Amino acid sequence: MSARGSDCARLPVREGFEVSAASRFGRRDGAENSVLPVIPTSLVEVDVVRRSRDGVPTAVPVFGGGSGPELADAAEQFDVDVALLESLRATASAGEVRTVPLPEGRFGWVVGVGSGEPQQWRTAGAALARAARERLGETGEREGDTVDLGDPSDAEYLQIRIPAEADPEIVSALALGLSLGDYRFRVTAEPAPPRLRKALLVTEDESVAAAVRRAGEWAAATALARDLANAPSNVKDPAWLTGLAAELAEPVPGLTATVRDEKWLAENGFGGVLAVGGGSASPPRLLELSWQPADATGPHLGLIGKGITFDTGGISLKPAEGMHLMRTDMAGGAAVIAAMLSIARLELPVRVTALVPSAENHVSGSAYRPGDVVRHYGGKTTEVSNTDAEGRMVMADALAYAASHHRADLLVDVATLTGAMKVALGLRTAGFFATEPDLSERVRAAGERVGEAYWPMPLLEDHADAVRGEFADVKQGPKGPGAVTAALFLREFTDGLPWVHLDIAGPARADKNYAEVVSGGTGFAARSLVEFVADLADR
């Protein structure tokens, strides 16, 4: 059934593709609606201009030199003595921001960019956005100030003087940091606080404008993925997630959305999705997004994202500590949804079919059990050993469906799949498994271009027998290296197609700000997927 059918609740659409999630989806008990921010979150608008604007606070980069920060150029641009910047303890450390008081109540900023690498510019952009918000929160009369720093509302806009030698990669990184660095998601009755609204990049090199526009789409994908991951699970059930995605897709030309309900899933043999979702009062869904441009080149890509809107672990119950973070267990699905919107808006000439199997993994009398045997789409059976390994159960159905029904040529799946990957690589790097060296390099390079870190992991054939089932075709949670055996399990459902599995369990969430990342859902992988598809289009 399509998104316009009876199995998909509808949201009012306003101002293009902005949707107010609060307007229809509230508490499940039918009481007063929850209050959510407008989704997608508004981001900083970044423009390229040739000349500085009078009255707009200016930020000037400070580079690191052999003997310390190079302050002379910044001082000259502000027409102040170097001694003033020294007294402010201005440094070249990436992201270090200092407010510079200027005559007539004006102010500016100096921001460290280190040696000027793209990741340092991205950090600098994020720091400037946060400095602008802090500035907007001031009264203008801080205790201890000896200089009037002007009207804080001026900080709703800023301009950055771009060095003549800056290339598009650097400018793109700066724009990405400015757009994402002060992202916020709060469920509150309070009015939205003031924020940086527009950033002007001052440069005579107008060729960087295309890179800035591309970075804007990367930022939009990342922010939407954050919004979806951060939404609380008393609102975000499978119907909400898939329904909202369908509404966001509706106004995008050429992008079609279909939401499948539990009846359709049962009729078509999606045993993994139904098993995982069987313990919840909120039934599972399958979202299908299709982008089929007339000028498509290259392979037909199947994108699959894990959409577990909350994960208790089921009967194999998780510890209470940290369980609240399981609202973000659909971060892979969020990345796929957000990437598809950007892929279509950019009109990338690659055919892409995206699938997001969505369910809640709960504990009840109807929950699936260790020892159960589940039949997936296509007929293959799985012996369940741990109900907390639910992600691979729903992904198995979707992978088989993409390969068999949609006849994809290439598969990429994204999931917060294993705690083992967090142990292996920490919280800022995703692991990935690829069946072909070329795919491995494309994933790594796409991540590097957009500022997301990936590390290739081996599909160790020594452990392939571990996923063979005793009572079924395959075993869900065998002993051995957890991330590797999970990947080997998923491979069983790819029909031998070229395939990449992204395990984003670590970087999908953050507990503190760093660079352009903020605490909460990070939106990791959304922009990497966009860039990966753009790379497919270029080859």
ZANU-180016 format. One line per 10 residues: number of its first residue (from 1); their letters; for each residue x, y, z of C-alpha. Coordinates in Angstrom, 1 decimal. Layout:
N
NUM> a> X:Y:Z ~ ...
//
This chain:
539
1> msargsdcar> 0.0:0.0:0.0 ~ 1.4:3.5:-0.8 ~ 2.0:6.3:1.6 ~ -1.4:7.7:0.7 ~ -3.1:4.5:1.8 ~ -4.9:3.7:5.0 ~ -1.9:2.1:6.7 ~ 0.1:5.4:6.8 ~ -0.9:8.2:9.1 ~ -0.5:11.6:7.5
11> lpvregfevs> 1.2:14.8:8.7 ~ 0.4:18.3:7.6 ~ 3.2:19.6:5.3 ~ 4.2:23.3:5.4 ~ 6.9:25.4:3.9 ~ 8.3:22.9:1.5 ~ 9.3:19.7:3.2 ~ 9.1:20.9:6.8 ~ 6.7:18.8:8.9 ~ 5.5:19.5:12.4
21> aasrfgrrdg> 5.6:16.1:14.1 ~ 3.8:17.5:17.1 ~ 0.7:18.3:15.1 ~ -0.5:14.7:14.8 ~ 1.7:12.3:16.7 ~ 1.5:12.6:20.4 ~ 1.4:10.3:23.4 ~ 0.0:6.9:22.5 ~ -2.6:6.9:25.3 ~ -4.5:9.6:23.4
31> aensvlpvip> -3.8:12.3:26.0 ~ -2.5:15.7:25.2 ~ -0.1:15.7:22.3 ~ 3.7:15.8:22.9 ~ 5.5:18.9:21.9 ~ 8.3:18.3:19.3 ~ 10.4:20.7:17.4 ~ 9.7:21.2:13.8 ~ 11.3:18.4:11.8 ~ 13.7:18.9:10.0
41> tslvevdvvr> 15.5:21.3:12.3 ~ 16.4:24.7:10.8 ~ 20.1:25.1:10.0 ~ 22.4:28.0:9.5 ~ 22.1:29.4:5.9 ~ 25.6:29.7:4.4 ~ 26.2:31.9:1.4 ~ 29.3:32.9:-0.6 ~ 29.7:36.6:-1.2 ~ 32.5:38.7:-2.8
51> rsrdgvptav> 32.6:41.6:-0.4 ~ 32.2:42.1:3.4 ~ 29.0:43.5:4.7 ~ 29.0:46.6:7.0 ~ 27.6:46.0:10.4 ~ 27.9:42.2:10.3 ~ 30.4:40.7:12.9 ~ 33.4:39.3:11.2 ~ 35.4:36.2:12.0 ~ 39.1:35.9:11.0
61> pvfgggsgpe> 41.0:32.6:11.0 ~ 44.3:32.3:12.9 ~ 46.8:29.7:11.6 ~ 49.6:28.0:13.5 ~ 53.1:29.0:12.8 ~ 56.5:27.6:13.8 ~ 56.7:30.0:16.7 ~ 53.0:30.2:17.7 ~ 49.8:31.6:16.3 ~ 50.1:33.9:13.3
71> ladaaeqfdv> 48.2:36.9:14.7 ~ 49.5:39.7:12.5 ~ 47.1:39.1:9.6 ~ 44.1:38.9:11.9 ~ 45.2:42.1:13.7 ~ 45.5:43.9:10.4 ~ 42.1:42.8:9.2 ~ 40.5:44.1:12.4 ~ 42.8:47.2:12.4 ~ 44.0:46.5:16.0
81> dvalleslra> 47.3:45.9:17.6 ~ 48.6:42.4:17.8 ~ 49.0:43.1:21.5 ~ 45.2:43.2:21.8 ~ 44.8:39.6:20.4 ~ 47.7:38.5:22.6 ~ 45.9:39.9:25.6 ~ 42.8:37.9:24.6 ~ 44.9:34.7:24.5 ~ 44.1:34.1:20.9
91> tasagevrtv> 45.5:30.8:19.7 ~ 45.6:28.7:16.5 ~ 44.1:25.6:18.1 ~ 41.3:24.4:15.9 ~ 38.0:25.7:17.3 ~ 39.4:28.1:19.8 ~ 37.3:31.3:19.5 ~ 38.0:34.7:21.1 ~ 35.7:37.7:20.9 ~ 37.5:40.9:19.8
101> plpegrfgwv> 36.1:44.2:21.1 ~ 36.1:46.9:18.4 ~ 35.3:50.7:18.4 ~ 31.7:52.0:18.5 ~ 30.4:48.9:20.3 ~ 31.3:46.5:17.5 ~ 32.9:43.1:17.9 ~ 34.5:40.3:15.9 ~ 35.9:36.9:16.4 ~ 39.3:35.2:15.8
111> vgvgsgepqq> 39.1:31.5:15.4 ~ 42.0:29.0:15.4 ~ 42.2:26.7:12.3 ~ 45.5:25.0:13.2 ~ 47.5:24.1:10.1 ~ 44.4:24.6:7.9 ~ 43.4:21.0:7.2 ~ 39.7:20.5:6.3 ~ 38.8:18.8:9.6 ~ 40.2:21.8:11.4
121> wrtagaalar> 38.1:24.2:9.4 ~ 35.1:22.1:10.1 ~ 35.8:22.3:13.8 ~ 36.3:26.0:13.5 ~ 33.0:26.5:11.8 ~ 31.2:24.5:14.5 ~ 32.9:26.6:17.2 ~ 31.9:29.8:15.6 ~ 28.2:28.7:15.5 ~ 28.4:27.8:19.2
131> aarerlgetg> 30.1:31.1:20.0 ~ 27.3:33.0:18.2 ~ 24.7:31.3:20.3 ~ 26.6:32.0:23.5 ~ 26.9:35.6:22.4 ~ 23.1:35.8:21.7 ~ 22.5:34.5:25.2 ~ 24.3:37.4:26.8 ~ 22.8:40.6:28.1 ~ 25.6:42.8:26.9
141> eregdtvdlg> 26.6:43.7:30.4 ~ 28.6:40.9:31.8 ~ 30.3:41.4:35.1 ~ 34.0:42.3:34.6 ~ 33.6:43.7:31.1 ~ 35.5:46.9:30.6 ~ 34.4:47.3:26.9 ~ 30.9:47.5:25.5 ~ 30.6:44.5:23.1 ~ 27.5:45.8:21.5
151> dpsdaeylqi> 24.1:44.3:20.9 ~ 24.1:40.5:21.3 ~ 21.4:40.2:18.6 ~ 24.0:41.2:16.0 ~ 25.4:37.7:16.4 ~ 22.4:36.2:14.4 ~ 24.6:36.9:11.4 ~ 28.3:36.6:10.9 ~ 30.8:36.7:8.0 ~ 34.1:34.8:7.7
161> ripaeadpei> 37.0:36.1:5.6 ~ 38.3:33.2:3.6 ~ 42.0:33.1:2.7 ~ 42.7:33.4:-1.0 ~ 44.4:30.1:-1.1 ~ 41.4:28.2:0.4 ~ 40.2:25.4:-1.9 ~ 36.6:24.1:-2.3 ~ 37.3:21.2:0.1 ~ 38.3:23.6:2.9
171> vsalalglsl> 35.3:25.9:2.3 ~ 33.0:22.9:2.2 ~ 34.3:21.8:5.6 ~ 33.8:25.2:7.1 ~ 30.3:25.4:5.8 ~ 29.5:22.0:7.2 ~ 30.7:23.0:10.6 ~ 28.8:26.2:10.6 ~ 25.6:24.4:9.7 ~ 25.8:21.5:12.2
181> gdyrfrvtae> 27.9:22.8:15.1 ~ 25.1:24.3:17.1 ~ 22.4:21.9:16.2 ~ 19.9:21.4:19.1 ~ 16.9:19.1:19.7 ~ 14.8:19.8:22.8 ~ 11.3:18.8:23.7 ~ 10.2:21.9:25.5 ~ 7.3:24.3:25.9 ~ 9.8:27.2:26.0
191> papprlrkal> 10.2:29.4:22.9 ~ 13.2:28.5:20.8 ~ 16.3:30.5:21.9 ~ 18.0:32.8:19.4 ~ 20.6:31.2:17.2 ~ 23.0:32.0:14.3 ~ 20.8:32.3:11.2 ~ 23.2:33.2:8.4 ~ 26.9:33.0:7.7 ~ 28.6:34.7:4.8
201> lvtedesvaa> 31.8:33.3:3.4 ~ 33.7:36.3:2.0 ~ 35.9:35.3:-1.0 ~ 36.4:36.4:-4.5 ~ 36.6:32.8:-5.7 ~ 33.0:32.2:-6.7 ~ 33.9:28.6:-7.8 ~ 33.6:27.5:-4.2 ~ 29.8:28.1:-4.3 ~ 29.0:24.7:-5.6
211> avrragewaa> 31.0:23.1:-2.8 ~ 29.0:25.1:-0.3 ~ 25.7:24.0:-1.8 ~ 26.8:20.4:-1.6 ~ 27.9:20.8:2.0 ~ 24.5:22.3:2.7 ~ 22.8:19.1:1.5 ~ 25.2:17.0:3.5 ~ 24.3:19.1:6.6 ~ 20.6:18.7:5.9
221> atalardlan> 20.9:14.9:5.7 ~ 22.9:14.8:8.9 ~ 20.5:17.1:10.8 ~ 17.4:15.2:9.7 ~ 19.0:11.9:10.8 ~ 19.7:13.5:14.1 ~ 16.1:14.7:14.5 ~ 14.8:11.2:13.8 ~ 17.2:9.6:16.2 ~ 16.6:12.1:19.0
231> apsnvkdpaw> 12.8:11.9:18.8 ~ 11.6:10.2:22.0 ~ 10.2:6.7:21.6 ~ 6.8:7.5:23.3 ~ 6.2:9.4:20.0 ~ 8.5:7.6:17.6 ~ 7.0:4.2:17.0 ~ 7.3:2.4:13.6 ~ 4.1:4.0:12.2 ~ 5.4:7.5:13.2
241> ltglaaelae> 8.9:6.9:11.7 ~ 7.8:5.5:8.5 ~ 4.8:7.8:8.1 ~ 6.9:10.9:8.7 ~ 9.5:9.7:6.2 ~ 6.8:9.2:3.6 ~ 5.5:12.7:4.2 ~ 8.9:14.2:3.9 ~ 9.4:12.4:0.6 ~ 6.1:13.4:-0.8
251> pvpgltatvr> 7.1:16.9:-2.1 ~ 10.5:15.8:-3.4 ~ 10.1:15.4:-7.2 ~ 10.8:11.9:-8.4 ~ 11.0:10.3:-4.9 ~ 8.2:7.8:-4.1 ~ 7.4:6.3:-0.7 ~ 5.5:3.2:0.3 ~ 4.7:2.1:3.8 ~ 3.9:-1.6:4.4
261> dekwlaengf> 1.8:-2.6:7.4 ~ 1.9:-5.7:9.5 ~ -0.8:-7.4:7.4 ~ 1.3:-7.0:4.2 ~ 4.4:-8.1:6.1 ~ 2.7:-11.3:7.2 ~ 1.3:-12.0:3.7 ~ 4.7:-11.6:2.2 ~ 6.7:-13.6:4.7 ~ 8.7:-11.0:6.6
271> ggvlavgggs> 9.2:-13.3:9.5 ~ 12.2:-11.5:11.0 ~ 10.4:-8.1:11.2 ~ 7.2:-9.7:12.6 ~ 9.1:-11.7:15.2 ~ 11.0:-8.7:16.5 ~ 7.9:-6.5:16.5 ~ 5.6:-9.2:17.9 ~ 6.1:-8.2:21.5 ~ 5.0:-4.5:21.1
281> aspprllels> 1.6:-2.9:21.1 ~ 2.9:-0.8:18.1 ~ 3.1:-3.1:15.1 ~ 6.0:-3.1:12.7 ~ 6.3:-1.4:9.4 ~ 8.5:-1.5:6.2 ~ 9.3:1.7:4.5 ~ 10.2:1.7:0.8 ~ 11.7:4.7:-0.9 ~ 12.4:4.7:-4.6
291> wqpadatgph> 14.5:7.1:-6.7 ~ 14.6:6.2:-10.4 ~ 16.0:9.1:-12.5 ~ 15.5:8.9:-16.2 ~ 19.2:9.4:-16.8 ~ 20.3:6.7:-14.3 ~ 23.8:5.2:-14.8 ~ 25.7:2.6:-13.0 ~ 24.3:-0.1:-10.7 ~ 20.9:-0.2:-9.1
301> lgligkgitf> 21.7:0.4:-5.4 ~ 19.7:-1.1:-2.6 ~ 20.1:0.8:0.7 ~ 18.9:-0.9:3.9 ~ 18.7:0.9:7.3 ~ 17.8:-0.7:10.6 ~ 14.7:1.0:12.1 ~ 14.3:-0.3:15.6 ~ 12.5:2.6:17.3 ~ 13.2:1.2:20.8
311> dtggislkpa> 15.1:-1.8:21.9 ~ 14.6:-3.3:25.4 ~ 16.5:-6.4:24.3 ~ 13.2:-8.4:24.4 ~ 13.3:-11.5:26.6 ~ 17.1:-11.3:26.6 ~ 16.6:-8.0:28.5 ~ 19.2:-5.3:28.4 ~ 20.5:-3.7:31.7 ~ 18.5:-0.7:32.8
321> egmhlmrtdm> 21.6:1.5:32.7 ~ 21.8:3.1:29.3 ~ 18.6:1.6:28.0 ~ 17.2:5.1:27.5 ~ 19.7:5.5:24.6 ~ 17.9:2.8:22.7 ~ 15.6:5.5:21.2 ~ 18.5:5.9:18.8 ~ 18.6:2.3:17.7 ~ 17.0:3.3:14.4
331> aggaaviaam> 19.9:5.6:13.6 ~ 20.8:3.5:10.5 ~ 17.3:3.8:9.2 ~ 17.4:7.5:9.9 ~ 20.6:7.9:7.9 ~ 19.0:6.0:5.0 ~ 15.8:8.1:5.0 ~ 17.8:11.4:5.2 ~ 20.2:10.3:2.5 ~ 17.4:9.4:0.2
341> lsiarlelpv> 15.9:12.9:0.4 ~ 19.2:14.5:-0.4 ~ 20.0:12.1:-3.2 ~ 16.7:13.0:-4.8 ~ 17.1:16.8:-4.2 ~ 20.6:16.6:-5.7 ~ 19.1:14.7:-8.7 ~ 22.0:12.2:-8.6 ~ 21.7:10.0:-11.7 ~ 21.8:6.6:-9.8
351> rvtalvpsae> 18.8:4.4:-9.3 ~ 18.4:3.8:-5.6 ~ 15.8:1.7:-3.7 ~ 15.8:2.2:0.1 ~ 14.2:-0.1:2.7 ~ 13.8:0.6:6.4 ~ 12.3:-2.3:8.3 ~ 10.9:-0.8:11.5 ~ 9.9:-2.5:14.8 ~ 10.0:-2.1:18.5
361> nhvsgsayrp> 11.7:-4.9:20.4 ~ 9.6:-5.3:23.6 ~ 8.9:-7.8:26.4 ~ 5.4:-9.3:26.5 ~ 3.6:-12.6:26.2 ~ 3.8:-12.3:22.4 ~ 7.5:-11.5:22.3 ~ 9.8:-13.9:20.3 ~ 12.0:-16.2:22.4 ~ 15.5:-17.7:22.4
371> gdvvrhyggk> 15.1:-21.1:20.7 ~ 12.5:-19.9:18.2 ~ 12.9:-20.7:14.5 ~ 11.9:-17.8:12.2 ~ 11.3:-17.9:8.5 ~ 12.5:-14.8:6.6 ~ 11.5:-13.3:3.3 ~ 12.6:-15.7:0.6 ~ 12.3:-18.8:2.9 ~ 15.6:-19.0:4.7
381> ttevsntdae> 15.2:-19.9:8.4 ~ 17.0:-18.6:11.5 ~ 17.5:-20.2:14.9 ~ 17.1:-17.5:17.5 ~ 19.6:-17.5:20.4 ~ 19.4:-14.0:21.7 ~ 16.4:-11.7:21.3 ~ 18.7:-8.7:21.8 ~ 20.3:-9.4:18.4 ~ 17.2:-8.2:16.8
391> grmvmadala> 18.7:-5.8:14.2 ~ 20.1:-8.6:12.1 ~ 16.7:-10.3:12.1 ~ 14.9:-7.3:10.5 ~ 17.8:-6.5:8.2 ~ 17.8:-10.1:6.9 ~ 14.3:-9.7:5.6 ~ 15.1:-6.4:3.9 ~ 18.3:-7.6:2.3 ~ 16.6:-10.6:0.8
401> yaashhradl> 13.7:-8.4:-0.4 ~ 16.1:-5.9:-2.0 ~ 18.0:-8.7:-3.8 ~ 15.1:-10.8:-4.9 ~ 12.1:-8.5:-5.4 ~ 13.8:-5.2:-6.3 ~ 16.6:-6.9:-8.2 ~ 19.3:-4.5:-6.8 ~ 22.8:-4.8:-8.3 ~ 24.6:-3.6:-5.2
411> lvdvatltga> 23.6:-3.6:-1.5 ~ 24.6:-1.3:1.3 ~ 23.2:-1.7:4.8 ~ 23.5:0.6:7.8 ~ 22.8:-0.3:11.4 ~ 23.7:0.2:15.0 ~ 24.3:-3.5:15.1 ~ 26.8:-4.7:17.7 ~ 28.4:-3.6:20.9 ~ 31.4:-5.5:19.8
421> mkvalglrta> 32.1:-2.8:17.2 ~ 32.1:-0.1:19.9 ~ 34.7:-2.2:21.8 ~ 36.8:-2.6:18.7 ~ 36.8:0.9:17.3 ~ 35.4:3.2:20.0 ~ 32.7:5.8:19.6 ~ 34.0:8.0:16.7 ~ 34.7:5.4:14.0 ~ 32.4:3.0:12.2
431> gffatepdls> 33.5:-0.4:11.1 ~ 32.5:-1.7:7.7 ~ 32.6:-5.0:5.8 ~ 32.7:-5.1:2.0 ~ 32.8:-8.0:-0.4 ~ 34.9:-6.2:-3.0 ~ 38.1:-4.0:-2.5 ~ 36.7:-1.3:-4.8 ~ 33.6:-0.9:-2.6 ~ 35.7:-0.8:0.5
441> ervraagerv> 37.8:2.1:-0.9 ~ 34.7:4.0:-2.1 ~ 33.2:3.8:1.4 ~ 36.4:4.9:3.1 ~ 37.0:7.8:0.6 ~ 33.4:9.0:0.7 ~ 33.6:9.2:4.5 ~ 36.9:11.0:4.4 ~ 35.4:13.6:2.0 ~ 32.5:14.4:4.3
451> geaywpmpll> 34.4:14.1:7.6 ~ 33.2:10.7:8.9 ~ 35.6:8.0:9.8 ~ 35.3:4.3:8.7 ~ 37.6:1.4:9.3 ~ 37.6:-1.7:7.1 ~ 36.9:-5.0:8.9 ~ 37.5:-8.5:7.7 ~ 34.8:-11.0:6.7 ~ 36.7:-13.9:8.3
461> edhadavrge> 35.8:-17.1:6.5 ~ 37.2:-19.1:9.5 ~ 34.0:-18.1:11.3 ~ 31.5:-18.7:8.4 ~ 30.5:-22.1:9.8 ~ 29.6:-20.5:13.1 ~ 26.5:-19.0:11.5 ~ 25.2:-22.3:10.2 ~ 22.2:-23.4:12.3 ~ 21.7:-26.8:14.0
471> fadvkqgpkg> 17.9:-26.6:13.8 ~ 17.5:-24.0:11.0 ~ 19.5:-22.7:8.0 ~ 21.4:-20.1:10.0 ~ 22.1:-19.2:13.6 ~ 21.4:-15.7:14.8 ~ 24.0:-15.2:17.5 ~ 26.8:-17.7:17.4 ~ 29.9:-17.5:19.6 ~ 33.0:-15.7:18.2
481> pgavtaalfl> 33.9:-12.1:17.3 ~ 30.5:-10.4:17.5 ~ 30.7:-7.8:14.8 ~ 32.3:-10.3:12.4 ~ 29.7:-13.1:13.0 ~ 26.9:-10.5:12.7 ~ 28.2:-9.5:9.3 ~ 28.6:-13.1:8.2 ~ 25.0:-13.7:9.2 ~ 23.7:-10.8:7.1
491> reftdglpwv> 25.8:-12.0:4.1 ~ 23.7:-15.1:4.0 ~ 20.8:-12.9:2.8 ~ 22.5:-10.9:0.1 ~ 22.2:-13.6:-2.7 ~ 25.9:-13.2:-3.5 ~ 25.5:-9.6:-4.6 ~ 28.3:-7.0:-4.1 ~ 27.6:-5.8:-0.6 ~ 28.8:-3.4:2.1
501> hldiagpara> 27.7:-3.5:5.8 ~ 28.2:-0.4:7.9 ~ 28.1:-1.0:11.7 ~ 27.7:2.5:13.2 ~ 27.0:1.4:16.7 ~ 29.8:3.6:18.1 ~ 29.5:7.0:16.2 ~ 25.7:7.0:15.9 ~ 25.5:8.5:19.4 ~ 27.7:11.0:21.3
511> dknyaevvsg> 27.8:11.9:25.0 ~ 29.5:15.3:24.4 ~ 30.2:17.9:21.7 ~ 33.2:17.6:19.5 ~ 34.0:19.2:16.1 ~ 30.6:19.5:14.4 ~ 29.1:16.7:16.5 ~ 26.7:17.4:19.3 ~ 25.5:15.3:22.2 ~ 22.7:12.8:21.3
521> gtgfaarslv> 22.1:11.3:17.9 ~ 24.9:12.3:15.5 ~ 23.4:11.6:12.1 ~ 26.4:9.6:11.3 ~ 26.5:7.9:7.8 ~ 23.7:10.1:6.3 ~ 26.1:12.3:4.4 ~ 28.5:9.5:3.6 ~ 25.7:7.7:1.8 ~ 24.9:10.8:-0.2
531> efvadladr> 28.6:11.1:-1.2 ~ 28.9:7.4:-1.9 ~ 26.0:7.6:-4.4 ~ 27.5:10.8:-5.9 ~ 30.7:8.8:-6.5 ~ 28.8:6.0:-8.2 ~ 27.3:8.6:-10.5 ~ 30.7:10.0:-11.4 ~ 32.2:6.7:-12.5
//
